[in-house]
Amino acid sequence: MKKLGIKILGLAILATVGFTSCDNGDDPIPPVDGVLEALSNGEMNGTLPESVTLNSAISYDLSGSFIVPDGMTLTIPAGTNIVADNGGTDVYIAVLKGGKIDIQGTTSSPVVMSSSTGNPGDWGGLTICGKATTTAGIDAEAEVGGFIYGGTEDADNSGSIKNLVIIGTGAQINEESQYNGVSFYAVGSGTTIEDVAVINGSDDGVEFFGGTVSVKNLFLQNNEDDAIDWTEGWSGTVDNAYVEHTIAGFSTVIEGDKANNNPKINNLTAVSTVGGTALQFKKESGMTITGLSLTGYAKSIDMKDDGPLANVIIDGETADPTKSYNAPATVDPTAWGWVDAELAEIVELNGSVDSDVTLDSDKTYRLTGSYIVQDGASLTIPAGTKIHADNGGTDVYIAVLMGGQIFINGTAEEPVVIASDLSLPGDWGGLTICGKATTSAGVNVTAEVGDFTYGGAEDTDDSGDITYLVIKGTGAQINTESQYNGVSLYSVGSGTKIENVAVINGSDDGIEFFGGTASVTNIYLENNEDDAVDWTEGWNGGVTNTYISHTIAGFSTAFEGDKVNNNPQFTNVTAISTVGGTALQFKKESGATITNLYLEGYDKNIDMKDNGALTNVQIDGADANTTSAYDAGTKVDISGWSWISATL
């Protein structure tokens, strides 16, 4: 794990307190006797009766609501620590309309507000209410505290915040509302907000309710709802935001709602190790983003209410939900010395593997180019490892060359997953293994992918072990004739163990055998756009337990055999289509022996493409028959194959 460097003075356990700036409507909170005396003793509670500067030498206990009313300023010098009681919605800081807050943290001495444990929902957070415009109107009532906000002064100044760290916010108000880390209600552009971190919030990191305020340098980690949220026509800008999600179940990186006043974000880098949705826009909301980098999100763009994509401009173009936007990072938070947090370690994989390499399942990997295991080297991938493949087409793949080995040691509970973030067909290349077994193409021949060399005379060649592997989004187009497959086995020998493999959403074949003697047990192939299982060049291995699913029209076949027939063996084959198509196709003189075949939903079950002999295809002890239904076999039972549903 990478560490961000920040010095926290006087706190054994990091604590963060939240601030709120607003008016409380028709019932203003009266000044509380003894507020100043309490402050001198390190207790924050009540309504500030006059402008005050805190003492950085004191660790303050935020024991209730602390209100900065109209005309007052709360100044918090560098290095001040405010520890919020675990009091839920009763503990927060609020700055009302006309009030100001001046947080004077520095890179080496930030201001820190946190509960003692730093757990999500411990306390309310920081709320600031201003006089700028909002579509909610003038003197609108906030969802928190009943505070009043909104006016016509877009250049309103609610103060300055620099180098602030907030932890453990998001207390639940009711079923619909929670406090955020920092809530900006109609805050104006005269307010300065720079270098703010919100960590472990049970609601949003920051939320803008209208207003014109802008923010520079945001660090938002594991906020359980949205990292950045806005509504009511916010029209400000965020320069440099880093968002990280390592806990499942959050909502989004950003959520825009209601009227679109085109807020802007310049440089947004967001990283998830648990999938999820990146950018969500409700109603007619939109924005302009420049410098977007997403890693690990299962959905990049979500137009929740079918608003126009044209409202969302990303790097100069209309947003495209089919793009993953996993470009190189545009924000590096390790340079932000004012925040201290462990970062998920994202390790790039590319280049040459020249010795024995073992990955670490506790790390998240990003396949950014070709990753090639050379002769004499090995790559070991332990159970539970997840590899995010960039949407880089043919430039992104894993290859094992002749003499190299790969050991994928997944388990049913913790399979290895290699997939592009959106898992769309053609996003990346796939896995290619080259061996020394025989192929009708000859010895030391050149593969159609990568110009790799394969083929020899060692039919028991061992290229390693693959167990419990899930691959998604493969099949990048090489040229008009060739594409990568999910798994390509070039002359792989029988010494190689391959069990429990799923290939899903490939734009070419699920698995293809180019000669060789390798066999496979338990293979799940879903919506591969060419052939689910393909073989050529005299492959003579076998597959036990094949389950094929087609639910998207336009695929080629469930099986395609080509060229010379070395009679590969298939035991227990189930192929089901909801969209018609062809099941088993044999080209040239190809054939196979199939035992226990079940087909359902195909328009054509047997296709002898080049009029080869039906006797080459033996199905349940008889010559293939082009008119048979082949629906009497026993289906392969995949009810226990929970591993096929694994995601990044």
N, C-alpha and C positions, 0 to 999 in steps of 0.2 A: 504494500500500500504506500502511496506517496503521501507525504505530509506537507501541508501548507504551514508556513511559519508565522506565528503571532505570539507576542508576549502578553500574558494575562497576569496582572498583578493582584495579589491578595485573594485569589479564588483557588481553593483546592479542587473544587468541582466547578466547571464553567457554568455560569448562570446568565440568562439574558432576560431583560424586562421589555415589555412592549409599550408603545406610545400611541395615543390617539389625539387628533387635533380637531375639534368641532365645537359648536354651540349646543346646549341641551334644551333649546326651544323655550316653551312658555314657562318652564320651571327651572330657572338657572340655579345651579348648585351654589349655595351660600358659602362664603369663606368659613373655614373651620378654625376655631380657636386653637392655638397651639401648634399649627402646621409648621411655622418657622422653628419653634422650639423642638418639635419632633425631628425636623430635618437636621438640626444641630446634633441630635443624638443618633442620626443615621436611619431614621424611619421616614418613609414616604407614604403619606396617606392624606387625603383631603384635597381641598381647593387652594391653590397658591394665592395668597393675599397680596403679594407684591413680587416683582421680578427678583429672581434668586440665581446665584451661581453656586453649584454644588462644590464639594471639596473632594478632590480625587484621592485624598488620603483616607477617606471614609468608605467602607463598603456599605451601601445603602440597602435597607430591607424594604421592598415594595410590598406593603401588607394589605393594600386595598386599592381603590381608584385614586389616581393622582391627576388632578385636573389643572391645566394651564388656561385660565380664562382670558377673555378679551382684554387687551391692553397689557398683559403680563408676558414676560419672557423667562423661560427656564434655560439656563446655560449649564451645560455639562462638560467639564474640561476633559482633556485627554487622560486616559488611564482610569477613568471612573468605572467602578463596578456596581451594578444594581442587581440585587438578587430578589427575584419575585417569589412571594409565597405561592405555594401550590394551591391557589384559591380559585381557580377557574375563572368565571366571568366577573368575579368581584375584584380581580386584580388586573389593572391595566394602567397605561398612561394615555391621556387624551389632551390634545391641544385644540382649543375651540376657535371658532372664527374670530380673527383679530388678535389671537394669542400667537406666540412664537416659541420655537424651540431652537436652541443653538448647541448642537453636538459637535465638540471640537476635537474629536479623536484624531490621532496621527497613525501613520503606518506602524510605528513601533509601539504606540500606546493607544490602541483603539478604546472606544467606550463599549462595554459589554453589558448586555441586559439578558438575564437568564433565570429560570427557576433553578433551584439547587440541584435537581436531577437532570434537567434539560430534556425531559420527556415531552412528546407532543401533547398539547392540550392542557399543560399545567397552568397556564395563565393567559391573559387576554392578548396583550401585544401593544403596539403603538398605533394610535389613530390620530390623524391630523385633518382638520376641517378648515377649508378655505373659502374664498369669495369668488372663485373663478366660475365659468359657465359649466353647466351640466344639463343634459336633456331632462333631468328630473325636475328642473325649475329652480326658482330662487327660494332660499330658505326651506330646502327639502329636509326631510327627516331621515337620518342614517339608520341602517338596519341594526347598528350597534349603539347602545347607550342613549338612543333617542336624540342624538346630537343633531344640530342644525347646520346645514352647509349649503353652499351654492349662491352665486350672485352674478355680477356682470364684470368683475375686475379680473380679467385673464392674466394680468401681470402681478397679481396679488403675491405678497411675500409672507410665508409662514415661518421663515427662518432658514436655518442651514443645518444639514446633517452630513458629517464627514467621518468616515472610519467607524462604523457602528456594526456590532455583531449582536444578533438577537437569536435566542434559542428557546425552544419548548413552548411556543405559543399555539393559539388556535382553539381556545376554550369554547365549548359548545354553548350557544345561547338558546337555541330551540332546534326543532327538526330541520328548519330551513337555513339557519344562520349560525356562523361561527366567527370569532375574531380571526383576523389574519396576522401575520407577522408585522407588517406595516400596512395600514389602510390609508389611502390618500383620497379624501372626499373633497372634490372641487378645489384641489390645491393648485395655486397659480404658478406661472413660469418664473416669478421672482424668487421662488424658493430653490435653494441649492441642495441637491441630494447626490452625494458621491461616496463610493466605497461602502456598500451596505451588504451584509451577509445575513440571511435568514435560514436557520438550520432547525430541522426537526419540528416543523409546524404541523398541526393536525388539520389545518385548512390551507389557505393560499400563503405563498411566501409574501408577495406584495400584490395589492389590488388597487386599481385606480377607478374611482367613481367620478367620471367626468374630469374636468380640470385640464390644465395645460402644463403641468409640471413635467420635467424631464429628469432622468436619472443616469448617472455614469457609474459603471462598474458594479454589477450585481452578482453576488454569489448565492445560489439558492440550492440547498441540498436537502433531499428527503422531506419535502413538504407534501402532505398527503392528498391535498386537493390539487390546485393548479400552482405552478411555480410563479407565473406571471398572469394576472387576470385583470381585465378591464371591462367597463361597461359605461353607459350613459355618455358616450361621445368623447371619451378621453382623446386628446390630440397631441400628446407629448411624444418624447423620444427616449429610448433606452440605448445608450452606447455601452457595449461590452457586457454581455450577460453570460454567465456560466451556470448551467443547471445540471444537477446529477440526481439520478434515481437508482437506488440500490435496494429498495424495499418495495415489494409488489403491492399493487392495489391503489396506487395514486391515480389522479384524474388525468392531467395533461401537463406538458411543459408550458404552453400558453393557452389561455381561453379568452377569446374576444366575444363580446355579446352586444346585441342591440345596434344602435346607430353607428355607422362607420364614418369617423372623422379622420381615418387614415393615420393612426399612430405609426411610429417608425421604430425599428430596432436595427441598429448597426452593429453587427457581429454578435451572433448568438450561437454558442456551442452547448449542446445538450447531450448527455450520455446516460443511457439506461443499461443496467445489467439484468433487467427484469421485464423487458418488452414494454408494452403500453402504447399510448397515443401521444404524439408530439404536439401538433398544432391543431386546435379545435376552434371553429368559428360558428357562432350561433346567430340566428336571425340574418341581418344584412351586414354583420360585422366583417371587417377586413383590416389590412395593414400592409405596410411595405417593409420587407426584411432584406437587408444586404449582409452578406457574409454568414450564411446559415450552414451549420455543421451538425448533423444528427448521427448518433451512433446507438444502435440497439433497440430502436422503437419499432413495434410491429405495425404501426400505422403512422404515416408521416403527416397527412392532411385529412381532417375530418370536417366537412361542411355539415354540421349537425342538423341544420334546418334547410339544407339544400340551397343556401345562399349562393350567389354567383362567385365562381372561382376567380373571375376577373377582379374582384375586390381584394384579392390577396396576391401581391406581387413579390416574388422571391428572386433576388439577384437579377432583376430587370425583366423577368418573365412571369406570366400568369402561373399561379401555383398548379402543380401537377401531382395528384395523389398516387400516381404510379411511380413516382421518383422517391427514392429513400433519402436523398439529400445527405448522404454520408460522405461529405467532402472533408478534407483535412480541417482540423480544429482551427477556429478563428480567434479563440480566446484561450489564454493560458493562465489559469488561476494560481499556478505555482509562483507567479511573479507578484501576487498580492500578499504582501507580508502581514497585512492587518487581519487576516482570517486564518484560523487554525482548525483544520479539519482533515480527516483521512479521506483521500480520494480513491475511488475504485481504480485499480490498476488495469489499464487497457494496453495490452501488448500487441504490437504490430508483427504480423508474420509475413515475410517475403524473403526472396533470395534463395540461397543454396544451403541445404543441410549437409554438411561435410563430415559430421561425426554423429555420435549417438546423442539425440536430443529428447528430453522428456518434458512435456508441458505440465502445467500446474492447474488443477481444476478449480482452485480458488481465485484464479485470475480470469479476466475476460480477454479474449483474443480477437483481433481484427485482421482478417486476411486481406491485405491491401495490394497484393500482386501475385506473381507466381512464387510458389513455395515448393522447392524441388529437392527430393531426397536422393542423394547421389549414391553411386556404387560403393558398397562397403559401409554406408551409414544407415541409421535407423531413426524413425520418428515414433515416439510413444505418446499416445493421447489417453490419459486416465479417465475413468468413469466420471460423468458429470461435467466434462469440459464442454464449453460452448465457444464456437468459433464463428464470428460475424464476418461473412464474406462481403466485401465491398461490391456495390453494383458497378463493376468494372468490366463486364463482358469477358472477352477472351483473354484479357490480361490478368485475370484473377482465377487461380486454380491451385490444386495440390497435385503433384506428380511424384511417383516413386519410380526411379529408373531401374534398369536391369542391375541386379546385384544389391539394390537397396531394399529396405524392409520398412513396413508400417505396422504398428501395433495399436489398434483401437480397442481399448479395454473397457467399453461400456458395460453396464448391467441393466437388467430390466427396470430397476428403480432409478438408475442414473445413466441413461444412454448418453452417448456423445452426439452433439448436434452441430452440424456445419450447414449454415444457411445464410442467405442474404436477409437483411432486416425485414423487407416486405415479402420475401419468399415468392417473388414473381418469376415466371418462366423466363429464362435467358439472362437473369441478372449476373450470373457468374459462370465459370467454366465447369467445375465439378472435380471429381477425384479420378485420376488416371494412374494405373499400375502397369508397369512393363516387366515381363518376365522372360525366362529362358526356355520355356516349353516350346513344343513344336507348333507350327502354323503352316498352312498350305501356301502362305505368302513367301516362305523361305527362311533364311537365317539372317539376322541383323538387318531386318527390313525397317523402313521408315513409317512411323505412324501418321495418320491423317491429322492428328493434333500434336502440336509442339515439335514436330519433326523428331520425336523420340525414337530410339532404336529398340527393337524387340525381336524375340524369336531365336530359338536355338534347338538343342536336342535333349534338354534336361526336363523331362515331363514331370518329375517330382520336385521341381524347383519350388523354393519356399520364399514368398515375398512378404511373409508376416501373418498376422492374425487380425481379423476385423470382427468384433462382436458388439451388437447393440449400437448401431449407427443410424442416425436420421439425417438425411440430406434434402435440402429444399432450394428451389429457385435456380436450378442449373440449366445448362443447354445453350450457352452463349454461341452465337453464330460466327463461324470462322470464315466461311465463304459461301457461295451459292450451293455448294455440294456438301459441305461438312459443318457439323456442330459438335460441341462437347456433349457428352452424356452425363447423367448423374454419376454413374460409376462405369468406367471403361477398363476392361481387363484385357490387356494385350499379351497373349502367350503366357498367361499366369499359370503356374504349375499346381499340381495336386497337393503339394506340401503346404499350400497357403490355406488357412482356415478362414471361412467367411460365413458368419451366422447372424441372423437377426438384423436385417438391413431394410430401411425404408427410404424410398426415393419419391419425393412428392413435388408436384408442380415443376417438372422439367420441360423445356421447350424442345428437347430431342428425346432420345431414349432414356428409360429408367436405368437399365443396365445392359451393356453390350459386351459380348465375348468375341475377341478377335483371335481365333485359334485357342490353343492352350488346353489344359486339362483340369482347370479349377472347378470346384463344385461349391454350391451355396445351399444353406439351410435357412428357411424362414425369411422370405422376402416379400415386402409390402410395397406395391407400386401404384401410386394414385395420380391420375391426371397428368401423365407424361404425354406430351403432344405428338410425339412420333410413335415409336414402339415401346411397349412396357419392357419386354425382354427381346433382345436382338442378338443374333449370333451369325458368324461367318468364318471363313478360313479354316473350316474343319474342327471347330471346337467339339470336344467329346467328353466334357464333364457332365454334371447333372445339377438339378435343383430339386430340393425336397421342400414342399409347402410353399406354394406361390399364391399370393392373393393380389388380384389386379382390380382396380376400380376406375371406371371412366364415367364422369358426370359432366364433362365439358365436350361439346361436339367438335369434330374436326381432327381428331387424333388419327394416327395411321392404323396400328394394329395392337392387339394384346401380345402376340408373338410374331416375330419375323425371323425366319431362318433363310440363309442365303448360301449359295455356292455348294461346295462339296459336302456330302453327307457323311459325317462320322458318328451319326446316331447318338446325339446327346439324350440323356435320360431325365424325364420329369415325373416326379411322384407327387400327387395331390396338387392339382391346378384348379384354382377358382378364378374366373374372370367375369365381372358383372358390369354391364353398361346400361345407363339410363338414357343414352343418346344414340343408340344404334351402332353403326360402324362394323368393322371386320374384326373377327377374333384371331384366327390362326392363319398366317400367310407363309407360304413356302416358295422361295425363288430357286431357279435353276434346278439342281437335283437334291436340294436340301430336304432334310426330314428329321424325325425325332421319334422317340418312344415315350408315350404319355400314359400314365396309370392314374386312374381316378380323376377324370376330367369333369368339371362342372362349368357350363357356359350359360349366361343369362343376358338377354337384351340386345344381342348383336344381330345386325341385318344379314350378315354372312358369317358362318362359323368356320368354314374351311375354304381357303383360296389358294389353289395351286397356280401361282402367278404366271409361271412359264411352262405350264402344262407338264410339270414333273410327275413322276409316278406316285400315285396314291399309296402304293405299297411301301414307299419310303417313310410314311407317317403311320405309326402303329398307335392306336388309341384303345386302351383297355383290351388289348389282345387281338384286335382286328384292324384291317386296313381302314384308313380314314375314309369317311363317306361325306360328300359335300351336301347331302340332304339331311343328315342326322341332326337332332336337336342338341345332343350332348348335355342334357340337363338331368341325367339320372345319377350322376356322381354325388359324393358326399362333399359338402362345402368345407373348405378349410376354416377351422374355427379360430377367429382372431379375437374373440372376446377377452382372452387373457393377454393380448398384445398391447398393453397399456402404453408401452414405450413408444409406439408409433405416433402418439399425440404430443410428444415432447416438443417444446419450443425453445427459442433462444432466451 
